[in-house]
Amino acid sequence: MELLRWVARIAGLIGVVLTLVAGLSRLSGRYSLGTYQAITVLQAGTAMMVLSCLSYLASTAERRMS
């Protein structure tokens, strides 16, 4: 259960950073970050935040069952 919470925290932090980087690069007029398009980085950030939410949900469900 504690591992799920750490996965959620780390995935959430990575997701927020990726989303901010992609958003700021698009606002500045850049459409690519190295070899990746900014929209790809944005989707990766969104996926990490979804993973974070699902990990917190699983952690909460396990805590209520025990």
C-alpha positions as CSV (number, residue, x, y, z in Angstrom):
1,M,0.0,0.0,0.0
2,E,2.8,2.4,0.8
3,L,4.5,1.6,-2.5
4,L,1.3,2.6,-4.4
5,R,1.4,6.0,-2.6
6,W,5.0,6.5,-3.6
7,V,4.3,5.5,-7.2
8,A,1.4,8.0,-7.2
9,R,3.5,10.8,-5.8
10,I,6.4,10.3,-8.2
11,A,4.2,9.8,-11.2
12,G,2.2,12.9,-10.4
13,L,5.3,15.0,-10.0
14,I,6.7,13.8,-13.3
15,G,3.4,14.3,-15.0
16,V,3.1,17.9,-13.8
17,V,6.6,18.7,-14.9
18,L,6.2,17.2,-18.3
19,T,2.9,19.0,-18.8
20,L,4.3,22.3,-17.8
21,V,7.4,21.9,-20.0
22,A,5.2,21.0,-23.0
23,G,2.7,23.8,-22.3
24,L,5.4,26.5,-21.9
25,S,7.2,25.4,-25.0
26,R,4.0,25.6,-27.0
27,L,3.3,29.1,-25.6
28,S,6.8,30.2,-26.6
29,G,6.2,29.1,-30.2
30,R,8.4,26.0,-30.1
31,Y,6.6,22.9,-31.4
32,S,9.4,20.4,-30.7
33,L,11.5,19.5,-27.7
34,G,14.6,17.9,-29.1
35,T,13.4,15.0,-31.2
36,Y,9.9,14.9,-29.7
37,Q,6.9,17.0,-30.5
38,A,5.5,19.1,-27.7
39,I,2.1,17.4,-28.0
40,T,3.8,14.0,-27.4
41,V,5.4,15.3,-24.2
42,L,2.0,16.7,-23.2
43,Q,0.4,13.3,-23.7
44,A,3.1,11.6,-21.7
45,G,2.5,14.1,-18.9
46,T,-1.2,13.4,-19.0
47,A,-0.6,9.6,-18.9
48,M,1.7,10.0,-15.9
49,M,-1.0,12.0,-14.0
50,V,-3.6,9.3,-14.9
51,L,-1.2,6.7,-13.5
52,S,-0.9,8.8,-10.4
53,C,-4.6,9.0,-9.9
54,L,-5.1,5.3,-10.4
55,S,-2.3,4.5,-7.9
56,Y,-3.9,6.7,-5.3
57,L,-7.3,5.1,-6.0
58,A,-5.8,1.6,-5.6
59,S,-4.1,2.7,-2.4
60,T,-7.3,4.1,-0.9
61,A,-9.2,0.9,-1.9
62,E,-6.7,-1.3,-0.2
63,R,-6.7,0.8,2.9
64,R,-10.5,0.5,3.3
65,M,-10.4,-3.3,2.8
66,S,-8.0,-3.9,5.6
